[in-house]
Every structure is written in structure tokens, then in C-alpha cells.
Amino acid sequence: MKVIKLLGAASVVSTLLVAQASAHGDVGQEGGRCIMRIGPYLMNFTGYQPQTKGQETFCDDIPDAGRTIIVLDVEQKSGGAADDPVNYNDLRAMDIDFRVLKNVGQARDEDNMEQNTEVYIGKKKYPLGTLHFEHDFKNHGKFIGLLSATDDHGRVFVSRFPFSVGEAFNQTLLTFAVAGAAAIAGIGGYFFYSRRKAGKA
């Protein structure tokens, strides 16, 4: 019974760590693509760092500090616009603004928003359905991306996605190290318990 509990605990720890490492809000991999969700709408997310990574692309976490390009493309027929054109607008017709906040542990995104803003792109329509964002991140760290879309009815749809710059590898390494340690502890407990049981037999 003890060994089962120990192995179960190790499994839970590993699962929680991996889940925490992969939690990136409204941006993530879906069906082999990187998708951003904005309410009922979808955009394809593609990130580049041509000066350091060439044509390699990334989803959510940014590999290094430096010049970064993010391209967002509206997903066709997302949000029910085609089925209900009266109540839903296409993202191409909405006012969209984009903000990146420094994640300093603030309780709410609105807390000291201007002070924590790394970059802001004001409201604008993108009739071609493509938003091109470029910024030079000077330092490694944790950030929060906020994209807001306002339709003709005054409704605001928000996509919120925490991400890191230059820390993805360290986070992944730490996650697997701790998960591996938990698994080893579970296996070690199993053999220790088995030997004790065999010695008493």
C-alpha cells in the first residue's frame, strides 16, 4: 500500500509539473498548428527570430532576447461570422490592439499597466486579416501578451497568453529534472519496500 501511494504521488507531481510548464493561456499547439483564441475567434500564431534562429518558428515562448517577429493570421470562418453575420463580425472588421506586459507578479493585468507595458500597438483594423508585430526584447524574463478585439456591437474579446523570453529551455529542463527525481524516488521506494518484504519472509 505504501509503495502504491509513493508511486502515485510521484505520478501526480510529474503530471502537475508538465501541466504547469505547458500552460500558456490562449495560445497553444492544436492539430500541429499554433493557435491563438480570442473568444470564439481563432488566429494562426507564428513567431520568428531571424537574426538568431533563421527560419525556425516558435509558438508562445520566445527562445532568446533580441529582435522578434510575430505574425497573426485570421483563421477563416472562425467565430460563427458566416453562420450569424448579424451578431458576429469577422475579425478583419474589428478594432484590434495588442499589448505586452512585463510579468512582475501583479495580481491583475490592470495594476500599474502603463508602468509594466513593454510595448503597445493601438487600436487598428486589419482588413487583410494579418497582424505583423516586431519588437526587440532587451532582456530575458516573463511577460503577458494581451490582444483585444472590439466588434461593431461594442463587445470586446480578449486573448491573454503568458510567455517567457529566453527561459523556455531552463523551464523545460527544470520540469523534467524534478519529474525525473520524483519518478526515481518512486522506483527507489518500490525496491526498498520489496527488499524489506523479502527479508521478512
Residue frames relative to the residue before (quaternion, step in Angstrom):
aa qw qx qy qz dx dy dz
M 1.0000 0.0000 0.0000 0.0000 0.00 0.00 0.00
K 0.6544 0.5209 -0.3184 0.4463 3.60 0.94 -0.91
V 0.6776 0.4932 -0.3075 0.4507 3.57 0.89 -0.90
I 0.6188 0.5390 -0.3478 0.4534 3.58 1.04 -0.69
K 0.6493 0.5120 -0.3076 0.4707 3.54 1.02 -0.85
L 0.6530 0.5252 -0.3085 0.4501 3.57 1.01 -0.87
L 0.6706 0.4824 -0.2921 0.4820 3.55 0.95 -0.91
G 0.6330 0.5324 -0.3281 0.4563 3.55 1.06 -0.76
A 0.6458 0.5170 -0.3166 0.4641 3.56 0.99 -0.83
A 0.6398 0.5238 -0.3211 0.4616 3.56 0.99 -0.85
S 0.6510 0.5183 -0.3102 0.4596 3.55 1.01 -0.84
V 0.6510 0.5154 -0.3112 0.4622 3.56 0.96 -0.85
V 0.6418 0.5231 -0.3221 0.4591 3.58 0.94 -0.89
S 0.6631 0.5083 -0.3053 0.4569 3.56 0.89 -0.93
T 0.6632 0.5150 -0.3027 0.4508 3.57 0.91 -0.93
L 0.6673 0.5049 -0.2995 0.4584 3.57 0.92 -0.91
L 0.6553 0.5151 -0.3170 0.4526 3.59 0.95 -0.82
V 0.6670 0.4865 -0.3047 0.4750 3.56 0.92 -0.90
A 0.6411 0.5219 -0.3264 0.4584 3.60 0.99 -0.82
Q 0.6507 0.5168 -0.3131 0.4599 3.56 0.98 -0.85
A 0.6667 0.5155 -0.3028 0.4451 3.56 0.96 -0.88
S 0.7418 0.4167 -0.2234 0.4756 3.59 1.09 -0.72
A 0.5097 0.6550 -0.4220 0.3647 3.60 1.25 0.07
H 0.1233 0.8080 -0.5605 0.1333 3.55 -0.40 1.24
G 0.6340 -0.5865 0.3411 0.3710 3.57 0.93 0.87
D 0.8308 -0.2468 0.1950 0.4592 3.55 -0.95 -0.97
V 0.6504 0.4377 -0.3415 0.5184 3.60 1.19 0.39
G 0.3024 0.7564 -0.5404 0.2109 3.57 -0.85 0.92
Q 0.6234 -0.5417 0.4187 0.3777 3.52 -1.35 0.20
E 0.0800 0.7695 -0.6290 0.0763 3.55 -0.94 0.97
G 0.8522 -0.0455 0.0010 0.5212 3.56 -0.60 1.14
G 0.7140 -0.4569 0.2545 0.4654 3.56 1.05 0.78
R 0.6818 0.4165 -0.2930 0.5251 3.59 1.28 0.10
C 0.4120 -0.6691 0.5514 0.2802 3.55 -1.26 0.44
I 0.0689 -0.8378 0.5401 -0.0406 3.56 -0.46 1.27
M 0.1793 -0.7309 0.6471 0.1221 3.54 -1.12 0.79
R 0.2068 -0.7712 0.5925 0.1070 3.57 -0.92 0.97
I 0.0312 -0.7612 0.6477 -0.0092 3.56 -0.94 1.00
G 0.7685 -0.1999 0.0995 0.5996 3.58 0.11 1.25
P 0.8068 -0.2119 0.1580 0.5284 3.63 -0.71 -1.01
Y 0.6127 0.5846 -0.3254 0.4208 3.58 1.30 -0.09
L 0.2315 -0.7638 0.5907 0.1185 3.54 -1.27 0.53
M 0.0361 -0.7540 0.6544 0.0443 3.53 -1.24 0.66
N 0.4134 -0.6686 0.5564 0.2692 3.54 -1.16 0.66
F 0.2028 -0.7912 0.5740 0.0578 3.56 -0.81 1.12
T 0.0705 0.7816 -0.6161 0.0679 3.58 -0.84 1.03
G 0.0967 -0.8069 0.5821 0.0262 3.56 -0.79 1.06
Y 0.0706 -0.7885 0.6108 0.0145 3.56 -1.12 0.80
Q 0.0479 -0.7274 0.6788 0.0889 3.51 -1.36 0.42
P 0.1706 -0.8642 0.4625 0.1003 3.58 0.46 1.23
Q 0.6611 0.5281 -0.3260 0.4217 3.60 1.03 -0.65
T 0.7871 0.2901 -0.1552 0.5218 3.59 1.12 -0.59
K 0.7966 0.2841 -0.1315 0.5171 3.60 1.12 -0.63
G 0.4538 -0.7013 0.4494 0.3166 3.59 1.24 0.12
Q 0.7910 -0.2640 0.2318 0.5009 3.57 -0.86 -1.03
E 0.3993 0.7154 -0.4829 0.3091 3.59 1.24 0.16
T 0.2304 -0.7851 0.5627 0.1184 3.58 -0.93 0.90
F 0.1370 -0.7780 0.6050 0.1001 3.56 -1.25 0.37
C 0.2823 -0.7249 0.6074 0.1611 3.51 -1.36 0.41
D 0.8482 0.0372 -0.1062 0.5175 3.61 -0.78 1.14
D 0.8225 0.1945 -0.1441 0.5146 3.67 -0.13 -1.16
I 0.3271 -0.7467 0.5562 0.1612 3.55 -1.00 0.96
P 0.4968 -0.7197 0.3910 0.2871 3.62 -0.58 1.11
D 0.8285 0.0477 0.0397 0.5565 3.60 0.81 -1.02
A 0.5452 -0.5200 0.5119 0.4128 3.53 -1.35 0.12
G 0.5247 0.6340 -0.4579 0.3363 3.56 -1.22 0.41
R 0.7593 -0.3655 0.2748 0.4630 3.54 -1.35 -0.14
T 0.0215 -0.8087 0.5839 -0.0673 3.52 -0.75 1.15
I 0.1341 -0.7770 0.6130 0.0510 3.54 -0.99 0.91
I 0.0359 -0.7759 0.6297 0.0058 3.56 -0.88 0.97
V 0.1026 -0.7859 0.6093 0.0252 3.57 -0.87 1.03
L 0.0949 -0.7842 0.6129 0.0191 3.55 -0.85 1.06
D 0.0727 -0.7983 0.5978 0.0011 3.57 -0.77 1.10
V 0.4740 -0.6788 0.4852 0.2814 3.56 -0.88 0.98
E 0.3869 -0.7014 0.5556 0.2228 3.53 -0.97 0.96
Q 0.4854 -0.6842 0.4627 0.2866 3.57 -0.80 0.99
K 0.8689 0.1139 -0.0970 0.4719 3.57 -1.15 0.80
S 0.4405 0.6693 -0.4981 0.3314 3.61 1.04 0.55
G 0.7689 0.3881 -0.2711 0.4298 3.57 -1.22 0.51
G 0.5285 -0.6636 0.4076 0.3380 3.60 1.23 0.11
A 0.3202 0.7823 -0.4920 0.2082 3.61 1.22 0.23
A 0.6800 0.4941 -0.3010 0.4504 3.57 0.95 -0.83
D 0.7019 0.4688 -0.2669 0.4650 3.60 1.05 -0.76
D 0.8057 0.1333 -0.0301 0.5763 3.60 1.08 -0.67
P 0.0437 -0.8664 0.4968 0.0236 3.61 0.60 1.13
V 0.5902 0.5815 -0.3766 0.4144 3.61 1.17 -0.42
N 0.7823 0.3528 -0.1631 0.4868 3.56 0.89 -0.98
Y 0.7736 0.2705 -0.1628 0.5494 3.58 1.20 -0.34
N 0.2398 -0.7429 0.6090 0.1407 3.53 -1.06 0.82
D 0.5086 -0.5814 0.5212 0.3629 3.52 -1.26 0.38
L 0.6041 -0.5756 0.4060 0.3727 3.59 -1.10 0.66
R 0.5919 0.5969 -0.3651 0.4001 3.58 1.11 -0.62
A 0.7087 0.4457 -0.2514 0.4857 3.58 1.20 -0.55
M 0.5995 0.5905 -0.3512 0.4106 3.60 1.26 -0.08
D 0.4717 -0.6058 0.5500 0.3285 3.52 -1.37 0.33
I 0.0715 -0.8180 0.5705 -0.0156 3.57 -0.65 1.15
D 0.0028 0.7727 -0.6346 -0.0151 3.56 -1.01 0.82
F 0.2003 -0.7908 0.5765 0.0462 3.53 -1.15 0.75
R 0.0046 0.8022 -0.5948 0.0524 3.55 -0.87 1.03
V 0.1463 -0.7475 0.6396 0.1040 3.56 -1.16 0.71
L 0.1524 -0.7950 0.5852 0.0475 3.55 -0.76 1.13
K 0.4422 -0.6151 0.5679 0.3219 3.55 -1.20 0.52
N 0.3068 -0.7444 0.5643 0.1824 3.57 -0.84 0.96
V 0.0308 0.8200 -0.5651 0.0851 3.55 -0.18 1.35
G 0.6497 -0.5287 0.3107 0.4492 3.55 1.26 0.39
Q 0.3114 0.7699 -0.5045 0.2361 3.58 1.22 0.35
A 0.5356 -0.6472 0.4443 0.3113 3.57 -1.06 0.83
R 0.7877 0.0950 -0.0335 0.6078 3.57 1.08 -0.77
D 0.5904 -0.5821 0.4165 0.3731 3.57 -1.12 0.60
E 0.6501 0.5469 -0.3151 0.4230 3.58 1.10 -0.70
D 0.5463 0.6315 -0.4009 0.3769 3.61 1.17 -0.41
N 0.8375 -0.0927 0.0175 0.5383 3.59 -0.68 1.15
M 0.0949 0.8614 -0.4955 0.0589 3.56 1.07 0.79
E 0.6843 0.4830 -0.3070 0.4518 3.58 0.81 -0.92
Q 0.6550 0.5164 -0.3078 0.4579 3.58 0.99 -0.83
N 0.7338 0.4257 -0.2257 0.4790 3.59 1.04 -0.81
T 0.5021 0.6735 -0.4246 0.3377 3.60 1.23 -0.14
E 0.2945 -0.7451 0.5807 0.1449 3.55 -0.85 1.07
V 0.7723 -0.1347 0.1177 0.6096 3.55 1.00 -0.86
Y 0.0607 -0.7957 0.6021 0.0262 3.57 -1.12 0.67
I 0.1096 -0.7515 0.6484 0.0541 3.56 -1.03 0.91
G 0.3948 -0.7747 0.4520 0.1994 3.56 -0.48 1.24
K 0.7320 -0.4399 0.3049 0.4216 3.53 -1.37 0.22
K 0.1632 0.7631 -0.6025 0.1678 3.49 -0.96 1.01
K 0.3865 -0.6910 0.5530 0.2595 3.56 -1.16 0.57
Y 0.1726 -0.7682 0.6113 0.0798 3.55 -1.13 0.75
P 0.1485 -0.8575 0.4859 0.0811 3.60 0.40 1.23
L 0.6568 0.4893 -0.3207 0.4758 3.60 1.16 -0.44
G 0.5014 -0.7024 0.3942 0.3160 3.59 1.29 -0.08
T 0.6668 0.4644 -0.3076 0.4950 3.60 1.23 0.28
L 0.1220 -0.7673 0.6281 0.0432 3.56 -0.89 1.03
H 0.1232 -0.7942 0.5947 0.0210 3.57 -0.70 1.14
F 0.0233 -0.8101 0.5842 -0.0437 3.57 -0.58 1.20
E 0.0137 0.7998 -0.5990 0.0366 3.57 -0.86 0.98
H 0.1172 0.7912 -0.5881 0.1201 3.56 -0.89 0.96
D 0.3249 -0.7196 0.5822 0.1942 3.54 -1.18 0.66
F 0.1820 -0.7837 0.5882 0.0821 3.58 -0.32 1.27
K 0.3108 -0.7942 0.4999 0.1505 3.56 -0.52 1.22
N 0.8159 0.1852 -0.0533 0.5451 3.58 1.05 -0.75
H 0.5273 -0.5683 0.5179 0.3615 3.52 -1.33 0.35
G 0.3318 0.7518 -0.5337 0.1996 3.56 -1.18 0.42
K 0.5311 -0.6008 0.4941 0.3358 3.52 -1.39 -0.15
F 0.0682 -0.8031 0.5912 -0.0292 3.53 -1.02 0.94
I 0.2507 -0.7278 0.6135 0.1760 3.53 -1.38 0.19
G 0.2118 -0.7711 0.5896 0.1134 3.56 -0.80 1.04
L 0.0475 -0.7867 0.6156 -0.0011 3.57 -0.99 0.90
L 0.0080 0.7752 -0.6311 0.0251 3.56 -0.70 1.09
S 0.0839 -0.8042 0.5884 0.0074 3.58 -0.76 1.09
A 0.0869 -0.7777 0.6218 0.0315 3.56 -1.03 0.88
T 0.1353 -0.8001 0.5834 0.0346 3.59 -0.76 1.10
D 0.2482 -0.7956 0.5355 0.1364 3.59 -0.67 1.09
D 0.7341 -0.4451 0.2993 0.4164 3.57 -1.35 0.04
H 0.6634 0.4890 -0.2971 0.4822 3.57 1.27 -0.34
G 0.5759 -0.6205 0.3617 0.3906 3.59 1.28 0.13
R 0.4870 0.6502 -0.4477 0.3737 3.58 1.25 0.13
V 0.2170 -0.7767 0.5839 0.0938 3.54 -1.04 0.87
F 0.1200 -0.7732 0.6215 0.0374 3.56 -0.83 1.06
V 0.1211 -0.8228 0.5553 0.0088 3.55 -0.79 1.05
S 0.1400 -0.7344 0.6571 0.0969 3.52 -1.16 0.78
R 0.0551 -0.7982 0.5997 -0.0118 3.56 -0.76 1.09
F 0.0974 0.8141 -0.5633 0.1019 3.58 -0.70 1.04
P 0.2818 -0.7386 0.5915 0.1585 3.60 -0.53 1.16
F 0.0780 0.7866 -0.6102 0.0535 3.58 -1.06 0.71
S 0.3308 -0.7290 0.5625 0.2066 3.54 -1.28 0.29
V 0.2524 -0.7247 0.6175 0.1727 3.54 -1.32 0.41
G 0.8595 0.0535 -0.0688 0.5037 3.56 -0.70 1.12
E 0.6692 0.5059 -0.3016 0.4531 3.61 1.20 0.28
A 0.4264 0.7393 -0.4509 0.2613 3.59 1.25 -0.15
F 0.6666 0.5053 -0.3179 0.4463 3.60 0.88 -0.90
N 0.6658 0.5069 -0.3064 0.4537 3.59 0.91 -0.91
Q 0.6436 0.5182 -0.3237 0.4609 3.58 1.01 -0.81
T 0.6637 0.5003 -0.3060 0.4642 3.56 0.94 -0.89
L 0.6463 0.5242 -0.3164 0.4553 3.57 0.96 -0.88
L 0.6654 0.5005 -0.3021 0.4641 3.57 0.93 -0.91
T 0.6367 0.5438 -0.3279 0.4374 3.57 0.96 -0.87
F 0.7149 0.4394 -0.2614 0.4770 3.57 0.82 -0.99
A 0.6071 0.5540 -0.3591 0.4423 3.59 1.09 -0.63
V 0.6942 0.4548 -0.2767 0.4843 3.58 0.88 -0.96
A 0.6400 0.5150 -0.3275 0.4669 3.58 0.97 -0.80
G 0.6505 0.5143 -0.3136 0.4626 3.57 1.01 -0.84
A 0.6354 0.5273 -0.3239 0.4619 3.57 1.02 -0.83
A 0.6447 0.5170 -0.3196 0.4635 3.57 1.02 -0.82
A 0.6580 0.5049 -0.3112 0.4640 3.57 0.99 -0.83
I 0.6466 0.5133 -0.3174 0.4665 3.58 0.98 -0.85
A 0.6286 0.5308 -0.3347 0.4595 3.58 1.00 -0.79
G 0.6540 0.5171 -0.3112 0.4561 3.56 1.01 -0.83
I 0.6683 0.4877 -0.2966 0.4770 3.57 0.94 -0.91
G 0.6430 0.5210 -0.3241 0.4583 3.58 0.99 -0.84
G 0.6397 0.5243 -0.3204 0.4617 3.57 1.01 -0.79
Y 0.6285 0.5447 -0.3327 0.4445 3.55 1.04 -0.79
F 0.6996 0.4600 -0.2783 0.4706 3.60 0.84 -0.97
F 0.6183 0.5377 -0.3406 0.4611 3.60 1.04 -0.73
Y 0.6708 0.4925 -0.2885 0.4735 3.54 0.93 -0.94
S 0.6500 0.5248 -0.3140 0.4511 3.61 1.01 -0.85
R 0.6609 0.5021 -0.3078 0.4651 3.60 0.97 -0.85
R 0.6410 0.5147 -0.3266 0.4665 3.58 0.98 -0.81
K 0.6648 0.5012 -0.3065 0.4614 3.53 0.97 -0.85
A 0.6544 0.5033 -0.3141 0.4689 3.58 1.03 -0.80
G 0.6397 0.5370 -0.3216 0.4460 3.63 1.06 -0.73
K 0.6758 0.4845 -0.2898 0.4739 3.57 1.09 -0.63
A 0.5756 0.6169 -0.3785 0.3806 3.57 1.20 -0.45
